[in-house]
Amino acid sequence: MLKKFIALAASAVFSVSLYAEDTKPDFAQYSAALKQEALAKGYKPELLEPVFASLQFHQRIVSADKSQPEFVETLSTYLPKRVSETRIKMARERYQQYLPQLEKIAADYGVQPRFIVALWGLESSFGRIMGNYSVPSALVTLAYEGRRESFFKQEFYHALDILAQGHISLDDMKGSWAGAMGQSQFMPSSFMAYARDGDGDGKKDIWTNQADVFASIANYLKQQGWDNSKTWGREVLLPAGFDATNAIARGSLQRSEWLGRWAQSERSLADWNKLGVQRLNATALPARDINAALVLPDGEGGRAFLAYDNYKVLMHWNRSYYFVTSVGHLADLIVAAE
């Protein structure tokens, strides 16, 4: 997804193009130099020849990368679009359809099936929308554009590794304009770190193999510390005059800084009860030994959520309060009584 790509790119080391505008090589020259660099790194010519022969520059990708979205959305306008009635219906149908597979993966990885389905649905609309750009071409286009050259060159080398390991063919290695791939929309580095062979066929195919898609999503969550004894969080009511400094302070941050702000907000449900925080039905919070941080996606005066540790895991997947809240909301609705 676009927001996940932005979060990944923001956390990377930004590089400045080595070329002045009037001396910058053309795309073919840049690709030729990159090919020599790949050969020097030890990649085999028989792998590189078809990849570099296939590379195309996409101006639309550069335009998409440079465009700045207008942040005029609120959670109340975002959720109905991302968690629409159609998506809820599709999520429930696929949850039932794949439940035997999902339950096995849940047992193997310790991740509730509803969260796997929710992420699958929100990332690629259950595999229906994965992007149709050649991933190597998208990554080299963005490296050539230059604003995050080091980041995208490294992603390109990870893409070469995926091809070298035989998980997908070059022709089938399709993804978004940012290089996010398959039904889970993993960047190549995420694929290398988290993708799994869910059915034992020797390949990690997040494009067409449902078992691999589910296992890869579950493994990502597991590796980031998912706790299947807990849910993601809950929407809450705040009392009049509530001190908003108790919530996680807003602002675009590196993950380590954001985790520091989480720690400042986090306290037990009993302590949140003492501060007057209530369930949506205006009753006391559950009497459970759980810590939570307070999240205000739209700032003071907006909707409020107590977020549990699994919320932190989802924020590693995509550091967007709107996205994470939509995952939790859809996961809840998948198993809610109709």
C-alpha positions in Angstrom: 0.0 0.0 0.0 1.1 3.6 -0.6 1.1 4.6 3.1 3.2 1.5 4.0 5.7 2.5 1.3 5.9 6.1 2.6 6.6 4.8 6.1 9.3 2.5 4.8 10.9 5.2 2.8 10.7 7.7 5.6 12.6 5.4 7.9 15.3 4.8 5.3 18.5 6.8 4.8 17.6 9.4 2.3 20.3 9.9 -0.4 20.9 12.8 -2.6 21.5 12.2 -6.3 25.2 12.2 -7.2 24.6 14.0 -10.4 23.8 17.6 -11.2 20.8 17.9 -13.4 22.8 18.7 -16.5 25.2 15.8 -16.0 22.8 13.1 -14.9 23.0 10.0 -17.1 19.9 8.9 -19.0 18.0 5.9 -17.8 19.8 3.5 -20.1 23.2 4.7 -18.9 22.1 4.5 -15.3 20.8 1.0 -15.8 24.0 -0.1 -17.4 26.0 1.2 -14.5 23.7 -0.5 -12.1 24.2 -3.8 -14.0 27.9 -3.5 -13.6 27.5 -2.9 -9.9 25.2 -6.0 -9.6 27.8 -8.1 -11.4 30.5 -6.8 -9.0 28.3 -7.9 -6.1 28.3 -11.4 -7.5 24.9 -11.7 -9.2 25.1 -14.1 -12.1 24.9 -12.8 -15.7 22.2 -15.3 -16.5 20.0 -13.7 -13.8 20.8 -10.2 -14.7 20.5 -10.4 -18.5 16.7 -10.8 -18.7 16.1 -8.4 -15.8 18.1 -5.5 -17.3 16.7 -6.2 -20.7 13.2 -5.8 -19.3 13.8 -2.5 -17.4 11.6 0.4 -18.4 11.5 3.9 -17.1 8.0 4.9 -15.9 7.3 8.7 -15.7 4.0 7.9 -14.0 5.9 6.3 -11.1 8.0 9.4 -10.7 4.9 11.6 -10.8 3.2 9.4 -8.2 6.3 9.5 -6.0 6.5 13.3 -6.1 2.8 14.0 -5.6 1.8 15.0 -2.1 -1.5 13.8 -0.9 -3.8 16.3 0.7 -4.4 15.3 4.3 -8.0 16.4 4.6 -9.4 13.0 5.6 -10.8 12.3 9.1 -11.2 8.8 10.6 -14.9 9.1 10.3 -14.6 9.7 6.5 -11.8 7.2 6.0 -13.3 4.2 7.7 -16.5 3.9 5.7 -14.4 3.9 2.5 -11.8 1.4 3.6 -14.2 -0.8 5.6 -17.2 -0.6 3.4 -20.2 -2.9 3.5 -18.9 -4.6 0.4 -15.5 -5.2 2.0 -17.0 -6.5 5.2 -19.1 -9.0 3.2 -16.2 -10.1 1.2 -14.0 -10.5 4.3 -16.6 -12.6 6.1 -17.0 -14.8 3.0 -13.3 -15.4 2.6 -12.9 -16.0 6.3 -15.3 -18.8 6.1 -14.0 -20.1 2.8 -10.4 -20.4 4.1 -11.0 -21.1 7.7 -9.4 -24.5 7.8 -6.2 -23.1 6.3 -6.4 -20.0 8.5 -6.8 -22.1 11.7 -3.8 -24.2 10.9 -1.7 -21.1 10.3 -3.1 -19.5 13.5 -1.9 -22.5 15.5 1.5 -22.4 13.8 2.1 -18.7 14.2 -0.1 -17.5 17.1 -2.1 -15.0 15.1 -5.9 -14.9 15.1 -7.3 -15.6 11.6 -9.5 -12.5 11.5 -6.4 -10.2 11.6 -4.8 -12.1 8.7 -8.0 -11.7 6.6 -8.3 -8.0 7.6 -4.8 -7.2 6.4 -5.2 -9.3 3.3 -8.4 -7.4 2.4 -7.1 -3.9 3.1 -3.7 -4.4 1.4 -4.9 -5.9 -1.9 -8.7 -6.3 -1.7 -8.2 -10.1 -1.2 -5.7 -10.4 -4.0 -7.7 -8.5 -6.6 -5.6 -5.3 -6.7 -1.9 -6.0 -6.5 -0.5 -3.5 -9.0 0.6 -4.3 -12.5 4.1 -2.7 -12.7 7.2 -4.8 -13.2 8.8 -4.6 -9.7 12.4 -4.3 -11.0 11.4 -1.5 -13.4 9.5 0.3 -10.6 12.4 0.1 -8.2 15.0 1.1 -10.7 12.8 4.0 -11.9 12.6 5.3 -8.3 16.3 4.8 -7.7 17.1 6.7 -10.9 14.7 9.5 -9.9 17.2 9.9 -7.1 15.5 11.2 -4.0 15.8 7.9 -2.2 18.4 6.2 -4.4 20.0 4.1 -1.7 16.7 2.8 -0.4 15.4 1.7 -3.8 18.7 0.3 -5.0 18.7 -2.0 -1.9 15.1 -3.0 -2.6 16.1 -3.8 -6.2 18.9 -6.1 -5.0 16.4 -7.8 -2.7 14.2 -8.3 -5.8 17.1 -9.9 -7.6 17.6 -12.2 -4.6 13.9 -13.3 -4.8 14.3 -14.1 -8.5 17.5 -15.9 -7.9 15.8 -18.1 -5.3 13.1 -19.0 -7.7 10.1 -17.9 -5.8 8.6 -16.0 -8.7 9.4 -15.5 -12.4 10.4 -12.2 -13.8 7.3 -11.9 -15.9 5.1 -12.6 -12.8 6.9 -10.3 -10.4 4.3 -7.5 -10.5 3.5 -4.9 -7.9 2.6 -1.3 -7.1 4.3 1.7 -8.4 6.4 1.8 -5.2 7.5 -1.8 -5.6 5.1 -3.4 -3.0 4.4 -6.9 -4.1 1.7 -9.5 -4.1 -1.5 -10.0 -2.0 0.3 -8.9 1.1 2.0 -5.9 -0.6 5.4 -6.6 0.8 8.4 -4.6 -0.3 11.2 -6.9 -1.4 13.0 -6.4 1.9 9.9 -7.4 3.8 9.6 -10.4 1.6 13.1 -11.5 2.4 12.5 -11.0 6.1 9.0 -12.3 6.6 7.7 -14.3 3.6 7.0 -18.0 4.3 6.3 -21.2 2.3 2.9 -22.0 3.7 2.3 -25.3 1.8 5.8 -26.8 1.6 6.2 -26.6 -2.1 9.6 -24.9 -1.8 8.4 -21.5 -3.0 7.2 -18.4 -1.2 4.5 -17.2 -3.6 2.7 -14.2 -2.2 1.1 -13.5 -5.6 -1.0 -16.6 -6.2 -0.6 -19.1 -3.4 -3.1 -18.5 -0.6 -1.3 -20.6 2.0 1.9 -18.6 1.4 0.0 -15.3 1.6 -1.6 -16.2 4.9 1.6 -17.7 6.4 3.6 -14.6 5.4 1.2 -12.2 6.9 1.1 -14.2 10.1 4.8 -14.5 10.3 5.3 -10.8 9.9 3.0 -10.2 12.9 4.6 -13.0 14.9 8.1 -11.7 14.4 7.0 -8.3 15.5 5.6 -9.6 18.8 2.0 -10.4 18.2 0.1 -11.7 21.2 -2.9 -13.8 20.3 -4.3 -13.7 23.8 -5.2 -10.0 23.2 -7.0 -8.0 20.6 -5.9 -4.7 19.0 -7.7 -2.2 21.2 -11.0 -0.5 21.6 -12.8 2.8 20.9 -13.5 4.6 24.2 -15.3 7.6 25.6 -13.3 10.4 27.3 -14.8 12.5 30.1 -15.4 16.2 29.8 -12.2 18.2 30.3 -10.0 15.2 29.7 -6.3 16.1 29.6 -5.2 15.2 26.1 -1.5 15.1 27.1 -2.3 11.6 28.4 -2.6 10.5 24.8 0.3 9.7 22.5 1.6 13.0 21.3 1.0 13.6 17.6 3.6 14.2 14.9 5.6 12.4 12.2 8.3 10.4 14.0 10.9 7.7 13.6 9.5 4.5 15.1 11.9 4.7 18.1 10.6 8.1 19.0 7.0 7.0 18.5 7.6 4.1 20.8 8.9 6.5 23.4 5.7 8.5 23.2 3.7 5.2 23.5 5.6 4.4 26.7 4.7 7.9 28.1 1.0 7.3 27.5 0.7 3.6 28.4 -0.9 2.6 31.7 -3.2 -0.1 33.0 -6.9 -0.3 32.2 -7.5 0.2 36.0 -5.6 3.5 35.8 -7.6 4.6 32.7 -10.8 3.8 34.6 -9.6 6.1 37.3 -9.1 8.9 34.7 -12.8 8.5 33.7 -12.2 6.6 30.4 -15.2 4.4 29.6 -16.4 1.9 27.0 -18.6 3.3 24.2 -21.7 2.2 26.2 -20.6 4.5 29.0 -19.7 1.6 31.4 -16.4 0.9 33.1 -13.5 -0.6 31.2 -12.9 -4.4 31.5 -11.3 -5.6 34.7 -8.3 -7.1 33.0 -4.6 -6.8 33.6 -3.8 -5.2 30.3 -1.8 -2.0 29.6 -2.9 0.4 26.9 -1.9 3.7 25.4 -4.4 6.3 24.3 -4.5 7.1 20.6 -6.4 10.2 19.2 -6.1 9.7 15.4 -7.7 13.1 14.6 -6.2 14.9 17.7 -8.0 16.4 20.6 -11.8 16.3 20.2 -11.7 13.4 17.8 -12.5 9.7 18.3 -10.4 8.0 21.0 -8.9 4.5 21.2 -7.2 2.5 23.9 -4.5 0.6 22.0 -3.0 -2.7 23.2 0.4 -4.1 22.3 -0.9 -5.6 19.1 -1.6 -2.1 17.9 2.1 -1.4 18.1 2.7 -4.5 15.9 0.2 -3.2 13.3 1.9 0.2 13.5 5.1 -1.5 12.4 3.3 -2.9 9.4 2.0 0.6 8.5 2.6 3.6 10.7 -0.8 5.1 10.1 -3.4 5.4 12.8 -6.1 5.4 10.2 -4.8 2.2 8.6 -4.2 0.4 11.8 -7.7 1.4 13.2 -9.2 0.1 9.9 -7.5 -3.3 10.3 -8.8 -3.6 13.9 -12.3 -2.4 12.9 -12.5 -4.9 10.0 -11.1 -7.8 12.1 -13.8 -7.1 14.7 -16.6 -7.0 12.1 -15.5 -10.2 10.5 -16.5 -12.2 13.6 -19.2 -9.9 14.9 -22.7 -11.2 15.0 -24.6 -9.9 12.0 
